[in-house]
Amino acid sequence: MKLPTGLARASFGAVALLALCACYSVPRERRPSFPMDIHSHAEPARVRVTHASLDLEIDPARSELRGSVVLSLDRADHESPLVLDAKGLAVESVTGTDGGARNWSLGPEDAILGSALTVELLWADKTVRIAYRTTERAEALQWLAPGQTADREAPFLFTQGQSILTRTWIPVQDSPGIRITFDARVRAPQGLTVLMSAEMVGPDAGGAFRFRMDRPIPPYLIALACGKLEFRPISPRCGIWAEPSVVDRARDEFADTEKMIEAAEGLFGPYRWGRYDVLVLPPSFPFGGMENPCLTFATPTVLAGDRSLVALVAHELAHSWSGNLVTNATWSDFWLNEGFTVYFESRIMERVYGPERARMEAILLIADLEREMKELDARDQILHVDLAGRHPDDGFSQVPYVKGALFLRRVEDVFGRGRFDRFLRSYFDSHAFQSITTGQFLDFLKENLFTQDPELAAQIDLHRWIEEPGLPDDAPRPTSKALADVDVQIRRWKEGTEPAALATREWVTQQWLHFLEGIAGALDAGSMAKLDETFHFTDSGNAEILTVWLRLSIAHGYGAADARLEQFLTTVGRRKFLEPLYKELVKTDTGRARAEAIYARARPRYHAVSTAAIDPIVGAKP
């Protein structure tokens, strides 16, 4: 064996050398195995990061994070360097356990993956310290000026690491299959509060915020936010953070959060992350929610005032089991995160709000999936999606979410809810704090459920569900009396009944969405004006209803909604709402010109996750 630099000069006897090797290696049978992750440069089977200790300063004036991270290492191969993922980072120095400088290099930058940050290690290195700062290319970071926040008083920062953006603010092995613990010390301007996806352990003597996450998580779940924030409790273990003008409204909207936690625990076991808080972000946040451990990030677009959109909280909470506790090992296995979570979300909603609410939401999701599938390539209709040569977000659609949930519902229908619930509980317990592949899940499913009753198992074509496009013929199709009642009103409207005469008085959001989609093909500008006069859709404060209405307004030339459309696109950054509106605009030459003009003003307010989706639609250059 060739001895690494720094040890070759030393003289050791054979016994001493063997003893030293034993001190720095873990027996092969105790080491985790890692699937190949095509979206990471890391080589964890050789040298793996196990813990990150961050020491950072937030500088809103420069839109910059600067400081250092100390990475703890598990070294299976002492002749191999440490290989990290980095993109758009300014690395200033790298030192080893003894504080001495280490040779390092940044490889060629791949447009999707960024660069491999390679650090040459000495034999005795158990840690490395990397001093660095972020740059304007840090796609995970969204820096907001005071005028872009709800209260317009202070700057705001939030991160979004999923899927492969953590590498733009932390040099780390940025793969969901590599779980790490972390702690952090973060300094911010006076008057601003810092939050992270971890336990807050109090300020230190210098006033810095301190955090600790002692359960291993994938790097995409390391999250940070900083702004002028206040807190409102819901229960001893959960509460709401938001800007002062938003926090009380958000607390009222999410008042059932503790009930949701209790419902989830009753289904699939204890909540294992300590606190469950929700941070309501400014409207530029690109997602509905992000399941960061201990601290869900949420969009303000779900604050409808009637708790009709709180399924989002149920969804992010469900990730505390499916996604955070048991994680997809690669992004081709993304359905293991999202399909399970949509299924689990429905079960939580059923327990807290009743079966009819859950059925309505399921039907709407299936309708969204089928509409989207008409526009998707066959390869992107597959649960175990092939992402070779593509960004993980290229596989983002309703397929991993809804088709994945329907597969699980199909298994439940065949085997019975009681047996399936016991299976899921054993799945979460036996794989807790692990990342797994589709193949590993299917092996567990066969061994722990299918082999128990081969006759029932024969009713489920796993290959058809997991590896083929489209929805299988045996996909579950729930029914809803509440939506059937809406269908009656859709028929009445199509037959000429005036909007004011329709029986809509007790309708909830889900019924309105079903109604609008049901009449979409029979609209024109004149009929939309009558509907708007009666139901005031253009002035709706419900973002889900408003987005559908604005899309229909573009399609049917309803000019009275033009100003509202522009206002919406320039203030809301949620990708789910932006994509259908821009896609509808660019279908005509006039609409494309308008889309380009609006996007030129709005793009600086959008997170990189949203601009990556909208740039190709509008034809904008990054």
C-alpha positions as CSV (number, residue, x, y, z in Angstrom):
1,M,0.0,0.0,0.0
2,K,1.3,3.4,-0.9
3,L,1.3,5.7,2.2
4,P,-0.4,9.1,1.8
5,T,1.7,12.3,1.9
6,G,2.6,13.3,5.4
7,L,2.8,9.7,6.7
8,A,5.4,8.3,4.3
9,R,8.1,10.2,6.1
10,A,7.2,8.5,9.4
11,S,8.7,5.2,10.5
12,F,6.2,2.7,11.9
13,G,6.5,-1.0,12.7
14,A,4.0,-3.3,11.2
15,V,2.0,-3.6,14.4
16,A,1.8,0.1,14.9
17,L,0.7,0.7,11.3
18,L,-2.1,-1.9,11.5
19,A,-3.3,-0.3,14.7
20,L,-3.4,3.1,13.1
21,C,-5.3,1.8,10.1
22,A,-7.9,0.3,12.5
23,C,-8.3,3.6,14.3
24,Y,-9.3,5.3,11.0
25,S,-11.5,2.8,9.3
26,V,-14.9,1.3,9.9
27,P,-15.5,-2.4,9.2
28,R,-17.0,-3.0,5.8
29,E,-20.1,-4.6,7.1
30,R,-21.0,-1.5,9.2
31,R,-20.6,0.9,6.3
32,P,-23.7,2.1,4.4
33,S,-23.8,1.4,0.7
34,F,-24.6,4.3,-1.6
35,P,-26.4,4.1,-5.0
36,M,-24.8,5.9,-7.8
37,D,-26.2,9.5,-7.8
38,I,-25.8,11.0,-11.3
39,H,-26.5,14.4,-9.8
40,S,-23.5,14.6,-7.5
41,H,-19.8,14.6,-7.9
42,A,-19.4,13.0,-4.5
43,E,-17.7,9.6,-3.9
44,P,-19.2,8.7,-0.5
45,A,-18.1,5.1,-0.7
46,R,-14.5,6.4,-0.4
47,V,-14.8,9.5,1.8
48,R,-18.1,10.6,3.2
49,V,-19.2,13.7,5.1
50,T,-21.1,12.8,8.3
51,H,-21.5,16.2,10.0
52,A,-21.3,19.9,9.0
53,S,-20.6,22.7,11.4
54,L,-21.5,26.1,9.9
55,D,-20.2,29.5,11.1
56,L,-21.8,32.2,8.9
57,E,-22.5,35.9,8.7
58,I,-25.6,37.2,6.8
59,D,-24.8,40.4,4.9
60,P,-28.0,41.7,3.2
61,A,-26.2,44.8,1.9
62,R,-23.9,42.6,-0.2
63,S,-26.4,39.8,-0.7
64,E,-23.8,37.5,0.7
65,L,-23.2,34.7,3.2
66,R,-19.6,34.4,4.4
67,G,-17.8,32.3,6.9
68,S,-16.9,28.6,7.0
69,V,-18.0,25.1,7.4
70,V,-16.2,22.3,9.2
71,L,-16.9,18.9,7.7
72,S,-16.5,15.7,9.7
73,L,-15.4,12.7,7.6
74,D,-15.8,8.9,7.4
75,R,-12.9,7.7,5.4
76,A,-13.2,4.2,3.9
77,D,-10.3,4.8,1.6
78,H,-7.4,6.7,3.0
79,E,-5.8,7.2,-0.3
80,S,-8.8,9.0,-1.8
81,P,-9.5,12.7,-1.6
82,L,-12.7,14.3,-0.3
83,V,-14.9,15.2,-3.2
84,L,-17.7,17.8,-2.6
85,D,-20.3,19.5,-4.8
86,A,-20.0,23.3,-5.2
87,K,-21.6,25.8,-7.6
88,G,-21.0,29.5,-7.7
89,L,-19.1,29.5,-4.4
90,A,-16.0,31.6,-3.7
91,V,-13.7,29.3,-1.8
92,E,-11.0,31.1,0.1
93,S,-9.1,28.4,2.0
94,V,-9.2,24.8,3.1
95,T,-7.5,23.5,6.2
96,G,-7.2,20.0,7.8
97,T,-7.7,18.7,11.3
98,D,-4.3,20.2,12.4
99,G,-5.2,23.6,11.0
100,G,-2.7,23.4,8.2
101,A,-3.5,24.2,4.6
102,R,-4.7,21.4,2.3
103,N,-4.4,21.3,-1.5
104,W,-7.8,21.7,-3.2
105,S,-9.1,22.3,-6.7
106,L,-12.4,23.2,-8.4
107,G,-13.0,21.1,-11.4
108,P,-14.7,22.2,-14.7
109,E,-18.2,23.5,-14.1
110,D,-21.1,21.5,-15.4
111,A,-24.2,23.6,-16.2
112,I,-26.4,21.3,-14.0
113,L,-24.1,19.9,-11.4
114,G,-21.6,22.7,-10.8
115,S,-18.0,21.7,-10.0
116,A,-16.3,19.0,-8.0
117,L,-14.4,20.6,-5.1
118,T,-11.6,18.1,-4.5
119,V,-9.6,18.3,-1.2
120,E,-6.3,16.3,-0.8
121,L,-6.3,14.8,2.7
122,L,-3.5,13.8,5.1
123,W,-3.7,10.4,6.8
124,A,-4.8,11.8,10.1
125,D,-7.5,14.2,8.8
126,K,-10.9,13.6,10.4
127,T,-12.2,17.0,9.5
128,V,-11.7,19.8,7.0
129,R,-12.5,23.5,7.3
130,I,-13.6,25.4,4.2
131,A,-13.7,29.2,4.4
132,Y,-15.9,30.6,1.7
133,R,-18.5,33.1,0.6
134,T,-21.6,32.9,-1.6
135,T,-21.8,34.9,-4.8
136,E,-24.6,36.3,-7.0
137,R,-24.8,32.8,-8.5
138,A,-26.1,31.2,-5.3
139,E,-29.4,29.8,-6.8
140,A,-30.6,28.6,-3.4
141,L,-30.6,32.1,-1.9
142,Q,-33.4,34.5,-2.3
143,W,-32.5,38.0,-1.1
144,L,-35.4,40.4,-0.8
145,A,-35.3,44.1,-0.3
146,P,-37.6,45.6,2.3
147,G,-40.1,46.6,-0.4
148,Q,-40.5,43.0,-1.5
149,T,-41.7,41.8,1.9
150,A,-45.1,42.0,3.5
151,D,-44.2,44.8,6.0
152,R,-41.7,46.6,3.7
153,E,-39.5,47.3,6.8
154,A,-36.5,45.0,6.6
155,P,-34.6,42.8,4.2
156,F,-35.3,39.1,4.0
157,L,-33.4,36.0,3.1
158,F,-34.5,32.4,2.6
159,T,-32.9,29.3,1.1
160,Q,-34.4,26.6,-1.0
161,G,-32.1,23.6,-1.3
162,Q,-34.2,21.0,-3.1
163,S,-33.2,19.5,-5.4
164,I,-29.5,20.2,-5.9
165,L,-29.2,23.9,-4.8
166,T,-27.6,23.4,-1.4
167,R,-24.2,23.2,-3.1
168,T,-24.7,26.9,-4.1
169,W,-24.5,28.0,-0.5
170,I,-22.6,25.2,1.3
171,P,-19.8,23.1,-0.1
172,V,-21.1,19.6,0.7
173,Q,-21.8,16.2,-0.8
174,D,-25.2,17.3,-2.2
175,S,-27.0,14.0,-2.7
176,P,-30.2,12.8,-1.0
177,G,-28.5,9.5,-0.4
178,I,-25.8,11.1,1.9
179,R,-27.4,12.0,5.2
180,I,-25.6,14.3,7.7
181,T,-26.1,16.0,11.0
182,F,-25.3,19.7,11.4
183,D,-24.9,22.6,13.8
184,A,-24.7,26.3,13.0
185,R,-23.7,29.6,14.4
186,V,-25.2,32.5,12.3
187,R,-24.8,36.2,12.8
188,A,-27.3,38.7,11.3
189,P,-27.9,42.5,11.4
190,Q,-29.5,43.7,14.6
191,G,-33.3,43.4,14.7
192,L,-33.5,40.4,12.4
193,T,-34.3,36.9,13.5
194,V,-32.5,33.8,12.0
195,L,-34.3,30.5,11.8
196,M,-33.0,27.1,10.5
197,S,-34.3,23.6,9.9
198,A,-33.0,22.5,13.3
199,E,-33.4,23.0,17.0
200,M,-32.7,26.5,18.1
201,V,-30.3,26.3,21.1
202,G,-30.2,29.9,21.9
203,P,-27.9,32.9,21.1
204,D,-24.3,32.7,22.2
205,A,-22.4,35.4,24.2
206,G,-21.8,37.3,21.0
207,G,-25.5,37.4,20.0
208,A,-25.2,34.9,17.2
209,F,-28.0,32.5,16.6
210,R,-27.2,28.8,17.4
211,F,-28.8,25.7,16.0
212,R,-28.4,21.9,16.2
213,M,-29.8,19.0,14.1
214,D,-28.7,15.8,15.7
215,R,-30.7,13.5,13.4
216,P,-29.1,12.7,10.0
217,I,-30.9,14.5,7.1
218,P,-30.1,14.8,3.4
219,P,-28.4,18.1,2.6
220,Y,-31.3,19.5,0.6
221,L,-33.2,19.9,3.9
222,I,-30.6,22.3,5.4
223,A,-32.5,25.5,5.3
224,L,-32.1,29.1,6.6
225,A,-34.3,32.2,6.8
226,C,-33.7,35.6,8.2
227,G,-36.0,38.6,8.5
228,K,-38.2,40.6,10.8
229,L,-40.2,37.8,12.3
230,E,-42.6,37.1,15.1
231,F,-43.9,33.9,16.6
232,R,-47.3,32.7,17.7
233,P,-47.7,29.3,19.5
234,I,-50.4,26.8,18.6
235,S,-49.4,24.0,21.0
236,P,-46.3,23.3,23.2
237,R,-44.6,21.7,20.2
238,C,-45.8,23.8,17.2
239,G,-46.4,27.4,16.2
240,I,-46.2,30.0,13.4
241,W,-43.4,32.3,12.4
242,A,-44.1,35.2,10.0
243,E,-43.7,38.9,9.5
244,P,-45.6,41.0,12.1
245,S,-48.5,41.9,9.8
246,V,-49.0,38.3,8.7
247,V,-48.4,36.2,11.8
248,D,-51.8,36.5,13.5
249,R,-53.7,35.7,10.3
250,A,-51.4,32.8,9.6
251,R,-51.8,31.5,13.2
252,D,-55.6,31.5,12.7
253,E,-55.4,29.8,9.3
254,F,-53.1,27.0,10.6
255,A,-54.8,26.6,14.0
256,D,-55.5,22.9,13.3
257,T,-51.8,22.0,13.0
258,E,-51.5,20.2,16.3
259,K,-54.6,18.2,15.4
260,M,-52.9,17.2,12.2
261,I,-49.7,16.1,14.1
262,E,-51.8,13.9,16.4
263,A,-53.7,12.4,13.4
264,A,-50.4,11.6,11.6
265,E,-48.9,10.0,14.8
266,G,-52.1,7.9,15.1
267,L,-51.5,6.6,11.6
268,F,-47.8,5.9,11.2
269,G,-46.0,6.4,14.5
270,P,-44.4,9.2,16.6
271,Y,-43.3,12.5,15.3
272,R,-39.5,12.3,15.7
273,W,-38.3,15.8,15.0
274,G,-39.1,17.7,18.3
275,R,-40.8,20.9,17.2
276,Y,-43.0,21.4,14.2
277,D,-43.2,25.1,13.3
278,V,-44.3,26.8,10.1
279,L,-42.6,29.8,8.7
280,V,-44.8,31.9,6.3
281,L,-42.4,33.5,3.8
282,P,-42.9,36.4,1.5
283,P,-44.8,35.7,-1.7
284,S,-41.7,35.1,-3.9
285,F,-41.2,31.7,-2.4
286,P,-41.3,29.3,-5.4
287,F,-43.2,26.4,-3.8
288,G,-46.4,25.9,-1.8
289,G,-44.3,24.6,1.0
290,M,-41.0,23.0,1.8
291,E,-40.7,20.3,4.4
292,N,-37.6,21.5,6.1
293,P,-37.3,19.5,9.4
294,C,-38.6,21.3,12.5
295,L,-39.6,24.3,10.3
296,T,-41.9,24.0,7.3
297,F,-41.5,26.9,4.8
298,A,-44.9,28.0,3.5
299,T,-46.2,30.4,0.9
300,P,-48.6,33.1,1.9
301,T,-50.8,32.1,-1.0
302,V,-52.5,29.5,1.2
303,L,-53.8,32.1,3.6
304,A,-57.3,32.0,2.1
305,G,-59.1,33.0,5.3
306,D,-61.2,29.9,5.6
307,R,-58.7,27.1,6.1
308,S,-59.6,25.6,2.7
309,L,-56.0,25.3,1.6
310,V,-54.5,23.8,4.7
311,A,-53.9,20.5,3.0
312,L,-50.6,22.1,2.2
313,V,-49.7,21.9,5.9
314,A,-50.9,18.3,6.0
315,H,-48.6,17.6,3.0
316,E,-45.5,19.2,4.5
317,L,-46.2,17.6,7.9
318,A,-46.5,14.2,6.2
319,H,-43.0,14.7,4.8
320,S,-41.8,14.3,8.4
321,W,-42.2,10.6,7.8
322,S,-42.1,10.2,4.0
323,G,-39.2,12.3,2.7
324,N,-37.5,13.4,5.8
325,L,-37.5,10.2,8.0
326,V,-37.3,7.9,4.9
327,T,-35.8,9.7,1.9
328,N,-35.4,9.0,-1.8
329,A,-31.8,8.0,-2.3
330,T,-31.6,9.6,-5.8
331,W,-33.9,12.0,-7.6
332,S,-35.0,9.2,-10.0
333,D,-36.7,7.8,-6.8
334,F,-38.5,11.1,-6.1
335,W,-41.9,9.4,-6.1
336,L,-40.9,7.7,-2.8
337,N,-40.9,11.1,-1.2
338,E,-43.9,12.7,-2.9
339,G,-46.2,9.8,-3.7
340,F,-46.1,8.6,-0.1
341,T,-46.6,12.1,1.1
342,V,-49.7,12.8,-1.1
343,Y,-51.2,9.5,0.1
344,F,-50.3,10.3,3.7
345,E,-51.7,13.9,3.3
346,S,-55.0,12.5,2.2
347,R,-55.2,10.2,5.3
348,I,-54.5,13.2,7.6
349,M,-57.1,15.3,5.9
350,E,-59.6,12.5,6.2
351,R,-59.1,12.2,9.9
352,V,-59.1,15.9,10.6
353,Y,-61.7,17.2,8.1
354,G,-63.6,14.1,7.1
355,P,-63.7,11.6,4.1
356,E,-65.6,13.9,1.8
357,R,-63.0,16.7,2.0
358,A,-60.2,14.1,1.3
359,R,-62.2,12.6,-1.7
360,M,-62.8,16.1,-3.2
361,E,-59.1,16.9,-3.0
362,A,-58.1,13.5,-4.5
363,I,-60.4,13.9,-7.4
364,L,-59.0,17.4,-8.2
365,L,-55.5,16.1,-8.1
366,I,-56.3,13.2,-10.4
367,A,-57.9,15.7,-12.9
368,D,-54.8,17.9,-12.7
369,L,-52.6,14.8,-13.3
370,E,-54.5,13.7,-16.4
371,R,-54.5,17.2,-17.9
372,E,-50.8,17.5,-17.4
373,M,-50.1,14.0,-18.7
374,K,-51.5,15.1,-22.1
375,E,-48.5,17.5,-22.4
376,L,-45.8,15.2,-20.9
377,D,-43.4,13.0,-22.9
378,A,-43.9,9.3,-22.2
379,R,-40.6,9.1,-20.3
380,D,-41.9,11.7,-17.8
381,Q,-45.0,9.8,-17.1
382,I,-43.0,7.0,-15.4
383,L,-42.7,6.9,-11.6
384,H,-39.1,5.6,-11.6
385,V,-38.1,8.4,-14.0
386,D,-34.9,8.4,-16.0
387,L,-33.0,11.7,-15.4
388,A,-29.7,10.9,-17.1
389,G,-28.3,14.1,-18.5
390,R,-31.1,16.2,-17.1
391,H,-31.7,18.4,-14.1
392,P,-33.7,16.7,-11.3
393,D,-36.3,19.4,-11.7
394,D,-36.9,18.2,-15.3
395,G,-38.8,15.3,-13.7
396,F,-41.0,17.6,-11.6
397,S,-44.7,17.1,-12.4
398,Q,-47.8,15.7,-10.8
399,V,-46.6,12.2,-11.8
400,P,-44.4,11.4,-8.7
401,Y,-47.0,13.1,-6.5
402,V,-50.4,11.8,-7.7
403,K,-49.5,8.7,-9.7
404,G,-47.3,7.7,-6.8
405,A,-50.2,8.2,-4.3
406,L,-52.6,6.3,-6.6
407,F,-50.3,3.3,-6.7
408,L,-50.2,3.2,-2.8
409,R,-54.0,3.6,-2.8
410,R,-54.3,0.7,-5.2
411,V,-52.2,-1.4,-2.8
412,E,-54.4,-0.4,0.1
413,D,-57.6,-1.2,-1.9
414,V,-56.3,-4.7,-2.7
415,F,-54.8,-5.7,0.7
416,G,-57.2,-3.7,2.9
417,R,-56.5,-0.6,5.0
418,G,-55.6,-2.4,8.2
419,R,-53.0,-4.6,6.7
420,F,-51.5,-1.8,4.6
421,D,-51.3,0.6,7.6
422,R,-49.3,-2.0,9.5
423,F,-47.0,-2.4,6.5
424,L,-46.4,1.3,6.2
425,R,-45.7,1.6,10.0
426,S,-43.1,-1.1,9.7
427,Y,-41.7,0.6,6.6
428,F,-41.2,3.9,8.4
429,D,-39.8,2.2,11.5
430,S,-37.4,-0.1,9.7
431,H,-36.0,2.6,7.4
432,A,-36.0,5.5,9.8
433,F,-33.3,8.1,9.0
434,Q,-32.3,6.2,5.9
435,S,-32.3,7.0,2.2
436,I,-33.5,4.2,-0.1
437,T,-34.0,3.4,-3.8
438,T,-37.1,2.3,-5.7
439,G,-35.6,-1.2,-5.9
440,Q,-35.1,-1.3,-2.1
441,F,-38.7,-0.3,-1.5
442,L,-40.1,-2.8,-3.9
443,D,-38.0,-5.6,-2.3
444,F,-39.4,-4.6,1.1
445,L,-42.9,-4.5,-0.3
446,K,-42.7,-7.9,-1.8
447,E,-41.1,-9.5,1.3
448,N,-43.3,-7.8,3.9
449,L,-46.7,-7.7,2.1
450,F,-46.9,-9.4,-1.3
451,T,-45.4,-12.7,-0.2
452,Q,-48.0,-12.8,2.7
453,D,-50.8,-13.2,0.2
454,P,-49.6,-14.0,-3.4
455,E,-53.1,-14.2,-4.7
456,L,-53.8,-10.6,-3.8
457,A,-50.3,-9.5,-4.9
458,A,-51.1,-11.0,-8.4
459,Q,-53.7,-8.2,-8.8
460,I,-51.1,-5.5,-8.9
461,D,-48.8,-5.1,-11.9
462,L,-45.7,-3.5,-10.3
463,H,-43.9,-3.0,-13.6
464,R,-46.9,-1.3,-15.1
465,W,-47.2,1.1,-12.2
466,I,-43.5,1.9,-11.7
467,E,-41.8,1.6,-15.0
468,E,-44.4,2.4,-17.7
469,P,-46.0,5.7,-18.7
470,G,-49.6,6.7,-18.2
471,L,-52.1,5.6,-15.6
472,P,-52.9,1.9,-15.3
473,D,-56.5,0.8,-15.9
474,D,-56.8,-0.2,-12.3
475,A,-56.0,3.2,-10.9
476,P,-58.4,4.1,-8.1
477,R,-61.2,6.5,-9.0
478,P,-62.8,8.1,-5.9
479,T,-66.2,9.7,-6.1
480,S,-67.6,12.7,-4.2
481,K,-71.2,13.7,-3.6
482,A,-70.1,17.3,-3.1
483,L,-68.5,17.4,-6.6
484,A,-71.4,15.5,-8.1
485,D,-73.6,18.4,-6.9
486,V,-71.3,20.8,-8.7
487,D,-71.7,18.8,-11.9
488,V,-75.4,19.4,-11.7
489,Q,-74.8,23.2,-11.5
490,I,-72.3,22.9,-14.4
491,R,-75.0,21.3,-16.5
492,R,-77.5,24.0,-15.5
493,W,-75.1,26.8,-16.4
494,K,-74.4,25.2,-19.8
495,E,-78.2,25.0,-20.4
496,G,-78.5,28.7,-19.8
497,T,-79.2,29.2,-16.1
498,E,-78.0,32.6,-15.0
499,P,-75.0,32.6,-12.6
500,A,-77.0,34.1,-9.7
501,A,-79.5,31.3,-9.9
502,L,-76.9,28.5,-9.4
503,A,-76.9,26.7,-6.1
504,T,-73.4,27.7,-4.9
505,R,-74.1,29.2,-1.5
506,E,-72.2,26.6,0.6
507,W,-69.4,25.8,-1.8
508,V,-65.9,25.4,-0.7
509,T,-62.7,26.0,-2.7
510,Q,-62.5,22.5,-4.1
511,Q,-66.1,22.8,-5.5
512,W,-65.3,26.2,-7.1
513,L,-62.2,24.7,-8.8
514,H,-64.2,21.8,-10.1
515,F,-66.9,24.2,-11.4
516,L,-64.4,26.4,-13.3
517,E,-62.6,23.5,-14.9
518,G,-66.0,22.0,-15.8
519,I,-67.2,25.1,-17.7
520,A,-63.8,26.0,-19.2
521,G,-64.6,24.7,-22.7
522,A,-67.9,26.6,-22.9
523,L,-66.7,30.1,-21.9
524,D,-66.3,33.3,-23.9
525,A,-65.5,36.8,-22.8
526,G,-69.2,37.7,-22.4
527,S,-70.1,34.7,-20.2
528,M,-67.0,35.4,-18.1
529,A,-68.2,38.9,-17.5
530,K,-71.5,37.6,-16.2
531,L,-69.8,35.1,-13.9
532,D,-67.4,37.8,-12.6
533,E,-70.3,40.1,-11.9
534,T,-71.9,37.5,-9.7
535,F,-69.0,35.7,-8.1
536,H,-66.2,38.3,-8.2
537,F,-63.5,35.9,-9.4
538,T,-61.1,38.6,-10.5
539,D,-61.1,40.0,-7.0
540,S,-60.7,36.6,-5.3
541,G,-58.2,36.4,-2.5
542,N,-58.0,32.7,-3.0
543,A,-54.8,32.1,-5.1
544,E,-56.0,28.6,-6.3
545,I,-59.3,29.9,-7.6
546,L,-57.7,33.1,-9.0
547,T,-55.1,31.2,-10.9
548,V,-57.6,29.1,-12.7
549,W,-59.8,32.2,-13.4
550,L,-56.8,34.2,-14.8
551,R,-55.8,31.3,-17.0
552,L,-59.3,31.1,-18.4
553,S,-59.4,34.9,-18.8
554,I,-56.2,34.7,-21.0
555,A,-57.6,31.8,-23.1
556,H,-61.0,33.6,-23.7
557,G,-59.9,37.2,-24.1
558,Y,-61.5,38.5,-20.9
559,G,-59.7,41.8,-20.7
560,A,-61.3,42.9,-17.4
561,A,-58.9,40.6,-15.6
562,D,-55.8,41.9,-17.3
563,A,-54.7,44.3,-14.6
564,R,-55.3,41.6,-11.9
565,L,-53.2,39.2,-14.0
566,E,-50.3,41.6,-14.2
567,Q,-50.5,42.4,-10.5
568,F,-50.5,38.7,-9.6
569,L,-47.6,37.8,-11.8
570,T,-45.5,40.6,-10.5
571,T,-46.1,39.8,-6.8
572,V,-46.4,36.0,-6.5
573,G,-43.4,33.7,-7.2
574,R,-45.0,30.3,-6.7
575,R,-44.1,28.1,-9.7
576,K,-47.3,26.2,-9.6
577,F,-49.2,29.4,-10.4
578,L,-46.7,31.0,-12.7
579,E,-46.3,28.2,-15.2
580,P,-49.9,27.8,-16.4
581,L,-50.3,31.5,-16.7
582,Y,-47.2,32.1,-18.7
583,K,-47.9,29.0,-20.8
584,E,-51.3,30.4,-21.7
585,L,-50.0,33.8,-22.5
586,V,-47.4,32.7,-25.0
587,K,-50.0,30.8,-27.1
588,T,-50.6,33.9,-29.1
589,D,-48.3,36.6,-30.6
590,T,-50.0,39.3,-28.6
591,G,-49.9,37.2,-25.4
592,R,-46.2,36.4,-25.9
593,A,-45.3,40.1,-26.2
594,R,-47.3,40.7,-23.0
595,A,-45.6,37.8,-21.2
596,E,-42.2,39.1,-22.2
597,A,-43.0,42.6,-20.9
598,I,-44.4,41.3,-17.6
599,Y,-41.6,38.8,-17.1
600,A,-38.9,41.4,-17.6
601,R,-40.3,43.3,-14.6
602,A,-41.2,40.3,-12.5
603,R,-38.2,38.0,-13.0
604,P,-35.9,39.8,-10.4
605,R,-38.6,39.0,-7.8
606,Y,-38.7,35.2,-8.6
607,H,-36.5,32.6,-7.0
608,A,-34.1,30.6,-9.3
609,V,-36.4,27.6,-9.0
610,S,-39.2,29.5,-10.7
611,T,-37.0,31.3,-13.3
612,A,-35.6,28.0,-14.3
613,A,-39.1,26.9,-15.2
614,I,-40.3,30.1,-16.8
615,D,-37.2,31.2,-18.8
616,P,-37.8,28.5,-21.4
617,I,-41.5,29.3,-21.7
618,V,-41.0,33.0,-22.3
619,G,-37.7,32.5,-24.2
620,A,-35.7,34.6,-21.7
621,K,-32.0,34.2,-21.3
622,P,-30.7,33.7,-17.8
